[in-house]
Amino acid sequence: MKFQETTTALGVSATYTGQARSDRSGRDFFVASAIASHASAANGFRILASFDDVTYRAIAQMTLPAEAPRVISCPAIFPFYKVELVNGTTAQTYLTLASGFTNNVSEFGSVEALTTTVVGPTQIGVAAGIASASSLSAAIDLGERRAVRIITPASWTAAALTFQVSYDGTTWDDLYDENGTEVSYTLVAGKSMRLPISDWLGVRHLKLRSGTSTVPVNQAAARSFVLVAQ
């Protein structure tokens, strides 16, 4: 399934953002390909992803060089995707931008001739959420992978982010470190936060909590996270 995004050249620092794309046929990757007369802004060639077709975040990106085709791709684990291209400081004279869903990234060009930026397949994104007027998410199962990043919601009622963990998905404990201190992060809304490796070794089942184990904080609205694991 392929889409022609645009062939309209962009002006200085102009932005093209494509329409939402969704695939119900179970293909493995979403892919975007581009070639333009002039280079994009730094990391200006992007794939955006969303769970709700409202809030989109970049999950694959690179700088598109002048007159050189490039492909970026990501595993098709989100319901919605868009392609975005932010032009650099020189107006383009031509642009070809396409996207699509595929089981074979090389369908979008010769792999030997293209530079491909892939989020995965060693990484996966796991959806998680805290309901409105609640402080604790549903259980998250990372399987054999380990949490490495967390993409935070666009808005957040001020509170620390803490966790419950389980070895079997049934019995839950608050997560503390080796010094007897509860593992707690300062959450910045609408960002991708790196997680310290030492906090997540051996953790398969977890829940996200707004506030601490002793003082949980209910959120004013539903909050959606993506937990990135590898």
C-alpha positions as CSV (number, residue, x, y, z in Angstrom):
1,M,0.0,0.0,0.0
2,K,1.7,3.2,-1.2
3,F,0.7,6.9,-1.1
4,Q,2.0,9.8,-3.1
5,E,2.4,12.5,-0.4
6,T,3.5,15.5,-2.5
7,T,5.5,16.8,-5.4
8,T,5.1,20.4,-4.5
9,A,8.5,22.1,-3.8
10,L,8.8,23.8,-0.4
11,G,9.9,27.4,0.3
12,V,12.5,28.5,2.8
13,S,11.9,26.7,6.2
14,A,8.4,25.6,5.0
15,T,6.8,22.5,6.4
16,Y,4.8,19.7,4.7
17,T,2.7,17.5,7.0
18,G,0.9,14.7,5.3
19,Q,-2.6,13.3,6.0
20,A,-3.1,10.5,8.5
21,R,-2.4,7.0,7.2
22,S,-3.8,3.9,8.7
23,D,-3.5,0.2,7.6
24,R,-5.8,-2.6,8.7
25,S,-4.1,-5.3,6.7
26,G,-1.3,-6.1,9.2
27,R,1.8,-5.0,7.3
28,D,5.0,-4.8,9.3
29,F,6.4,-1.4,8.5
30,F,5.4,2.2,7.7
31,V,7.9,3.7,5.3
32,A,8.5,7.2,3.9
33,S,10.8,8.1,1.0
34,A,12.0,11.5,-0.2
35,I,14.2,13.2,-2.6
36,A,14.5,17.0,-2.9
37,S,16.7,19.6,-4.7
38,H,17.9,21.0,-1.3
39,A,18.6,19.7,2.1
40,S,15.9,19.7,4.9
41,A,16.3,21.3,8.3
42,A,18.2,19.2,10.8
43,N,16.2,16.0,11.4
44,G,13.5,17.6,9.3
45,F,12.4,14.4,7.5
46,R,10.2,12.6,10.0
47,I,7.6,9.9,10.5
48,L,5.0,10.9,13.1
49,A,2.9,8.4,15.0
50,S,-0.3,8.6,17.1
51,F,-2.6,6.4,19.0
52,D,-5.6,8.7,18.7
53,D,-5.1,10.7,15.5
54,V,-4.8,13.9,17.6
55,T,-1.4,13.9,19.3
56,Y,1.5,13.0,17.0
57,R,5.1,12.5,17.9
58,A,8.2,11.8,15.8
59,I,9.4,8.2,16.1
60,A,11.8,8.2,13.1
61,Q,13.7,11.1,11.7
62,M,16.8,12.2,9.8
63,T,18.2,15.1,7.8
64,L,17.4,14.8,4.1
65,P,20.4,15.8,2.0
66,A,20.2,17.6,-1.3
67,E,19.6,15.6,-4.4
68,A,19.9,12.2,-2.6
69,P,17.0,9.8,-2.1
70,R,16.5,8.6,1.5
71,V,14.1,6.3,3.2
72,I,13.0,6.2,6.9
73,S,10.8,3.5,8.4
74,C,9.4,2.2,11.7
75,P,7.5,-0.9,12.8
76,A,3.7,-0.5,12.1
77,I,2.6,-0.7,15.8
78,F,0.6,2.5,16.0
79,P,-2.9,3.1,14.5
80,F,-2.0,6.3,12.7
81,Y,1.1,7.8,10.9
82,K,2.0,11.0,9.1
83,V,5.0,12.1,7.1
84,E,6.5,15.5,7.8
85,L,9.3,17.4,6.0
86,V,10.7,20.7,7.2
87,N,12.7,22.4,4.5
88,G,16.1,24.0,5.2
89,T,17.3,27.6,4.4
90,T,17.1,27.3,0.6
91,A,13.8,27.1,-1.4
92,Q,13.4,23.8,-3.2
93,T,13.1,23.5,-7.0
94,Y,11.7,20.0,-6.8
95,L,10.4,17.5,-4.2
96,T,9.1,14.0,-4.4
97,L,7.7,12.5,-1.2
98,A,5.9,9.2,-0.8
99,S,4.9,6.8,2.0
100,G,3.3,3.5,2.6
101,F,2.8,0.3,4.5
102,T,4.9,-2.7,3.6
103,N,6.4,-6.0,4.7
104,N,9.5,-5.3,2.8
105,V,11.2,-1.9,3.2
106,S,13.3,-2.3,0.0
107,E,10.0,-2.0,-2.0
108,F,10.6,1.8,-1.6
109,G,14.0,1.7,-3.2
110,S,17.3,-0.1,-3.4
111,V,18.6,-0.7,0.1
112,E,22.2,-0.3,-1.2
113,A,21.4,3.2,-2.5
114,L,19.4,4.4,0.4
115,T,20.1,5.3,4.0
116,T,17.4,3.9,6.2
117,T,16.6,5.0,9.7
118,V,14.6,2.3,11.5
119,V,13.1,2.4,15.0
120,G,13.2,-1.3,15.6
121,P,12.7,-4.1,14.9
122,T,14.7,-4.5,18.1
123,Q,12.6,-1.8,19.8
124,I,8.8,-1.9,20.3
125,G,6.4,0.7,21.6
126,V,3.9,-0.4,24.2
127,A,0.8,1.7,24.9
128,A,0.0,2.6,28.5
129,G,-2.5,5.0,30.1
130,I,-3.7,6.4,33.3
131,A,-7.5,7.1,33.3
132,S,-9.0,10.4,34.3
133,A,-9.4,10.8,38.1
134,S,-7.0,7.8,38.6
135,S,-3.3,7.5,39.5
136,L,-2.4,4.0,38.4
137,S,-2.2,2.5,34.9
138,A,-3.2,-0.9,33.9
139,A,-0.6,-3.7,33.9
140,I,2.1,-3.6,31.1
141,D,3.8,-6.8,30.0
142,L,7.2,-6.2,28.2
143,G,7.8,-9.9,27.6
144,E,11.5,-10.5,27.2
145,R,12.4,-6.9,26.5
146,R,13.6,-4.1,28.9
147,A,12.2,-0.6,29.2
148,V,14.6,2.0,27.7
149,R,12.5,5.1,27.1
150,I,9.1,6.5,27.9
151,I,7.1,9.0,25.7
152,T,5.1,11.1,28.1
153,P,1.6,12.6,27.6
154,A,1.1,16.1,26.2
155,S,-0.4,17.3,29.5
156,W,0.2,16.1,33.1
157,T,-1.2,17.1,36.5
158,A,2.0,17.9,38.5
159,A,3.3,14.7,40.2
160,A,6.2,12.4,40.3
161,L,6.2,9.3,38.1
162,T,6.6,6.1,40.1
163,F,6.0,2.4,39.4
164,Q,4.7,-0.9,40.6
165,V,6.4,-4.1,39.4
166,S,5.6,-7.8,39.4
167,Y,7.4,-11.0,38.7
168,D,4.3,-12.9,37.6
169,G,1.8,-10.2,36.6
170,T,-0.3,-10.9,39.6
171,T,1.5,-9.9,42.8
172,W,2.5,-6.3,42.8
173,D,5.1,-4.3,44.7
174,D,6.2,-0.7,44.7
175,L,9.6,-0.2,42.9
176,Y,12.5,0.8,45.2
177,D,16.2,0.9,44.6
178,E,19.0,-0.8,46.5
179,N,19.2,2.1,49.0
180,G,15.6,1.7,50.0
181,T,14.4,4.8,48.0
182,E,11.4,4.7,45.8
183,V,12.3,4.9,42.1
184,S,10.8,8.2,41.1
185,Y,11.2,10.3,37.9
186,T,10.3,14.0,37.3
187,L,7.9,13.9,34.4
188,V,8.2,16.5,31.6
189,A,5.0,16.5,29.5
190,G,5.2,15.8,25.8
191,K,8.8,14.5,25.8
192,S,10.7,11.2,25.3
193,M,12.5,10.4,28.5
194,R,15.5,8.0,28.7
195,L,15.2,5.4,31.4
196,P,18.3,4.3,33.4
197,I,19.2,0.7,32.6
198,S,19.8,-0.2,36.2
199,D,16.2,0.6,37.2
200,W,14.7,-1.9,34.7
201,L,16.9,-5.0,34.7
202,G,14.7,-8.0,35.3
203,V,11.4,-6.0,35.1
204,R,8.8,-7.5,32.9
205,H,5.5,-6.5,34.4
206,L,4.9,-3.0,35.6
207,K,2.3,-0.2,36.2
208,L,2.8,3.5,35.9
209,R,1.8,5.7,38.9
210,S,1.1,9.4,39.2
211,G,2.6,10.4,42.5
212,T,4.3,8.2,45.1
213,S,3.2,5.0,46.8
214,T,2.3,7.0,49.9
215,V,0.8,10.1,48.1
216,P,-0.7,9.1,44.8
217,V,-2.0,12.0,42.6
218,N,-5.1,11.5,40.5
219,Q,-4.8,12.9,37.0
220,A,-7.2,15.6,35.8
221,A,-7.7,13.9,32.4
222,A,-6.8,10.6,30.7
223,R,-3.0,10.4,30.1
224,S,-1.5,8.3,27.3
225,F,2.1,7.0,27.4
226,V,4.3,4.9,25.0
227,L,6.8,2.7,26.8
228,V,9.7,1.9,24.4
229,A,11.4,-1.4,25.1
230,Q,14.2,-3.5,23.5
